[in-house]
Amino acid sequence: MSKKSGNVLAIAIMFFLFGMISFVTGLQNPMAIIVKSQFEASDAMSQLGNLANFIAYAFMGLPAGFILKKYGYKVTALAAVSVGFIGVAISWLSGQVGSFGVYLTGAFVSGFSMCMLNTVVNPMLNTLGGGGNKGNQLIQFGGAVNSTMATIVPILCGYLIGDAAQASISDANPALFIAMGIFVLAFIIILLSYIPEPDLELARAAAAEGRKEESMGNNIKGALSYRHFVLGIIAIFMYVGVEVGIPNFVNLYMTSPEVGIATGIAGTVVGMYWLLMLVGRLIGGALGAKVSSKAMLGTVSTIALILVLLGIFVPEGNMIKFPAVDDANLKFTMQPIPVNVMFFVLCGLCTSVMWGSIFNLAVEGLGKYTSIASGLFMVMVCGGGVLPWIQGLISGSGAGYLASYWVIVAALAYLLIYAVFGSKPEIKKQ
């Protein structure tokens, strides 16, 4: 197999894994509605599955980086999909036994898998693209596949849930079976495919020349010595909280008794957020080789800030027609939703390109520390569980759903500051 054709296949596999990450992670959004119904949970408790899924990154980020460094992309990916199958199977079991604790365990184990997959796909696509703008471009196209899956999940689960007041975890079984099937298929494809291993080849070359590799401790210290990387992993903590928090609370807000939108319609509206992320990532991928990651991140952070502030300050009760699927007859129609929700959903266009831009900026110039940096990067993805949980505390305190979005405003402000002032790469001799 030629190097070019091998790279094309490797890119296709990484895109496939990107989609899997989104499908399994996205299940926690509609699951929050089920948990509120089945276990009479508060807003904060409804986000515990999401928190468990993302807090797993804090535990698995560094081990995933170590596994990647020692065993390479293929072994790490195979281990990740195996763990993912187990995690989703535990989630299915929670529906059979009706246990909130088992449900949280399944979300936590699934988070291990998603962390390992993210540790593989991002540096691999960045490397295959040659870093810089081209690396960012590949990550953006991979993100488009990610968004396609994310669009499908809330619509599918919204249809399966039906009446939120009577929903249970077992209602989502078809989605869980699909996820398990995807993991099995992915394992077979990865096992039979060739994936380039640039880091392993460098390690073998070093061993042949009698050079010793740096210890893991030195690798971590080396990565953290780069100021733009440290600020970048804080940025990813903020970003994932923004990406997850916006649609999660849009869903909770719309299905609350005060607004009273049907679960299926609300799921479709949330799906539009992820669809806009798909559109944004396709645009970002097309422009990725021409527009710098710094300019891209600064622009979308500013626009997102404006949209979220509009969503907070527009008076509640104002309605607007928005595209959705009527769950009663499965027809595409224009449904009335709060104007506030429309502004939050439009943020999908902005959050779409943030992940790739931040990763690209954070690892620029890290060289041999890129693999371990990817693990450290994944540790901070736990922000996707922490920030929505904080939102849940605020909304549950009586302040309301819209007030919880001030958490999102603070996070977006940091992203803008990072893009403008904190992302300049340091060039060091390694």
N, C-alpha and C positions, 0 to 999 in steps of 0.2 A: 504494500500500500504506500503510495507517495505521501510526502509530508503534507501537501496541500489537501488531498482527499481525506487524510487522517484528521487534519484540523477541522474540516467541514463536518465530519462525523462527530468529532468531540464537541463542537459547538452545538450541533443538533441535540446531543445527549444532555448538555448543560441546560439548554432551553427547556427540554422535557422535565428536568429536575426542578427548574424554576417554577414550572406550572404546578408540580406536586406540592411544593412549599406553600403556595397560595391556596390550593384546594383544602389542605388539612388545616392550615392556620385559619382560613376563612370560616371553617365550621364553628369556631368559638363565638362568632357574632350572632347567628341565629340561635345557637345553644343558650345564649344569655337570656333570650325571651322564654325558652322552654324552662330554664332553671327558675326564673321568676314565677312561672306558673306552677310547675310541679312541686317545688319546695318552698313556695311562698317567700322567696328571697328578696332582700332589699336591693337597691341599685348597686351598692358596693359589692354585695355577695354575688350578684349576677355576673360580675366581672372577675370572679375568682378563677373560673376556668380559663379565661383569657390571661389572667395574671399567672396562673400555674404554667400555661403554655409558654409564656415569654420569660418567666423567671428561670425556667430551665436553661435558658441561654446563659444566665449568670453562672450556673454550675458547669455547663458543658462547653462553653466557649473555648477556654484554654485547653481542656483535654482534646477537644476536636482539632485544635491547632496542632497539638502534639502528635495526634494520630496522623494528620495530614503530612506533617513534617517527616515522620518516620516511615509511614507505609504508603503514602501517595494518594492521588485522587481516586483511583478505582477502588481500592480497599475501603477507603473512608466512605465513599458513596454506597458501596454494598452494605456496609455496617449500618449506615444511616437508614436505608430503605427497610432493612430488617427490623430495626428498632421502631420505625414508623408503623409497620404492620402490627407490631405488638401493641403500640399505643392506641391505635384506632380500634383494635380488638378489645382492649380494656374499656374503651368508651362504649362499644356495643354491649359489653357485659354489664356496664352500669345501668343500661336501659332494661336489661333482663331482671336485675335484682333491685332496681329502683333506689340506688344508693348515690347520694351526693358525693361521698368520700371516694367511691370508686370512679365516679365521673372526673373528679379532680385529679386522681391518679393517672387516668388515661390521658388527660390534657397535659399533664406534666411529662409523661413518657413521650408523648407525641412531640413536645417541645424539644426534647433531646435530639430527636430525628431531624426536626426542622433546622436546628442549630448546626448540626453536622453537615446537612445538605447546603446550607448557606455558606459554610466555611469552605466547601468545595467549589460551588459554582461561581462565586464572585471573583476570587483570584484566578481561577481557570480562564474565565472569559476575558478578564483584564490582560492576562498573559497571552492568550491566543490573539488578542487584538493588538498586542505590542505596547500596552500601556497608553498613557496620554489620551488624546481625544478619541482615537480608534478603540482603545480599551473601554472608554465610557460608552461609545456607540454600541458595542456588543452587549454591554450590561443593560443598556436601555432597551435593545431589542429583546433580550431575555426577559426583561421586566414586562414587555408587552404580552408575552406568553403568560407570565405570572398574573397579569391583570385580566386576561381572558378567563382563566380559572376563577379568579376572585369575583368576576361578574356573574358567573354561573351559580356559585355556591348559595348566595342569599336568595336568589330567585327560586332555585330548586328547593331549598329548605323552607322558604316561605310557603311554597305550594304544599310541601309535605306536612308542615305544622298545622295549616288550616286555622282553626279557632285557637288563638293563643291562650284563651282562658282554660282550655281543656287539654293543652299539649303536654306530651311527655317525651322523654329522651328516645323511647322506642319508635316514635313517629319519624325520627330521622334515620332509621336503620338503612333504607335504600342508599342514602348518601354515604353512610359509613361503609356499606358493602362495596360501593364504587371506589372509595378511597383505598380499601384493602386490595381490591383488584388492580388498581393502579400501581400499588407498591409491588405486587407480585410481578406484573408486567415489567416494571422498571428494573427489578432485580435481574430478570432474565436478559433484558437488553444490555444492561451494563456488564453483566458477566461475560457475554459473548462479544463485546465490543473492545476495540483498541482505544485507549485513552493516553495521550502523551503525558509523560511524567518528568517535566524539566527539573524539578527540585531533587528528585531521586537520582537523576542522571548526574547532577552537579555533586551530590553526596558521594556517589560511586567514584566519580573522577577524583574527588578530594581524597578518598580512601586509597585509591590506586597510587596516588602521589605521596601517600604517607602523611597527609595533612589531617589534623584532628578537627572535627566539627565543634562549634561553640556549644556550651551547655545550654539547656532550655532557659535557665535563669539569666544567662548572658543575652540570649536571644530576646527575652522579654525586656530586659534592661535596655538593650539596643534599640528596640522598637519605641519604647517609651521615652527615649532621649530626644525624639523628634517632636518639637512643640506642635507642629501642624497636625501630627497624628493624634496626640493627646486631645487637642481641641476637637479633632474630627470624631473621635469615639464618643465624646460628650454630645457632639452634633447628632450622631446616629441614635443615641439614647432619646434625644428630643424628637428626632424625625419619626421614629417608629411609633412613639406615643401619639404623635400628630396623625399619622396615617391610620392607625387603628382607632384612636379616640373619636375622630370625626364621624365615621360611619356607625360605630357602635352606639353612640348617643343620639345620632339621628334616628336609628332604629328604635331605641328605647323611648325617645321623645314622641315619635309618631304613633307608637302602639300604646302610649299611656292613656288612661281614661280621659284626661283633659283634651287630648287631640282626637283619639279614637279611630285612627286609620287601621283598616284590616291588615293582619299580619302579612298576607300574601302581597298586597299592594306595597306595604312598607318595605318588604324584602326586595321588590322590584326597584323601588326608588334607591335603596342602598346599592343595588346592583348597578344602577346608573353611575354612581360614584366610581365604582371599579371600572365601568365601561369607559368613563372619561379618563381614568388612569391609563387604560389601554390606548386610547387615542393620543394622550399626551406622550406616552412612551414611544409610540410609533413616530410621532413628530420629533421627539427627542432623539430617537435613533437616526432619523433622517438628517437631523442637524448636528448630531454629535461630533462628526468629524470637522465641522466648520465653526461651531460655537464652543468656547471654553467652558469647562465645568464650573468655574468661578462665576462667569457671567450668567450661566443657566441657573445656578442655585440662587444667586442674588436676585434675579428677576422674579422667579416663581415664589420665593419667600415673601417678597414685597406684595405681590398680587394676592397670595393666600392670606396675608395679614389683613388686607383690605376686605376681602370676602368674609373672613370670620368676624371681623368687627361689624360689618353690615348685618351678618346673621344674628349677632348679639343685640344690636341696637334697633333693628326694624321692629316695630310694635307687633306683638303676638296677635293672632287673629286674622291678619291679612293673608288671603289665600291666592294661589296661582295654579293654573292648570299645568301639569307636568306629565311627561310620558311614563306609563306604567302598564302592567298587565293585570287586568281584573281577575282575581283568583276564583271568582264565581263561574266565569265562562272561558277563562284562559284566552281572552282577547286583548290585543294591544289597544289601549285607550289613553285619553288624556284625563288624569285624575287630579282633583283639587288637593293641594298640599300647602302647608304654611310657607310663606315667602322665605322665612328664616332658613328652612330646610333646603330650599333651592340654592341659597348662597353657600351653605355648607357642602352640598353635593358638588357644586362647581369647583370646589377646592381640589377635587380629584385630578383636574388638569394640571394643577400645580404640584401636588405631592408625587405625581407620576415620575418625574425625573430627579427627585431629590436623592433617592437611595444611590443610584449610580453616580451621581455627581459628588456626593459626600465620600463614597468609597474611593472613587478615583482621586479626589483631592487628598484624602487622608493617607493613602499608601504611596503617593507619588514620591519617588526617590528613595524608598525604603530598601530596595534591592533584596539582599538575602534575608531580610527580616520580614518580607511580605507574608510568608506562610503563618508565622506566629502572630503577626499583626492582624491577620484575618481572624484568628481565634480570639484575640483581644477585642476586635471589632464586634464579634458575635456576642461576647459577654454583655455588651452594652445594648444589645437588641431587647434586653429585658425592659427597656423603657416602654415597649409596646404593651406591657402588662401593668407597669407602675403608674403611668400617667392616666390611663382610663380608670384605674382603681381610685386615684385621687379625684378624678371627675365624679365618680360614683359617690364618694364621701361628700363632695360639695352639693351635688344634686339631692342626695338623701338627707342632707341637713336642713332642707327646706328652702334653700336658695334657688332651686329650680335647675332644669336642664340647660337653659341658655347661659346661666351664670357659670356653669362648669366649663364652658368654652374659654374662660380666661386662662385656664391651664394651657390650652392650645395657643393662645395669643403669646404667652410668655415663651413657649417653646419655639414658635416661629420667629420671634424677635431674636433669640439666640442664633438660629440658623442664618438669619440675615447678617448678624454681626460676624459669624464665622466666615461666611462667603466673602464679605468685604475686607475684614481685617485679619482673620485667623488662619486662612487657608494657604498662605504663601509657603511653599515647600522649602525645607532646609536641605541643602546639599552637603553631605558629609562623606569623607573618605572611609570606605569599609575594608 
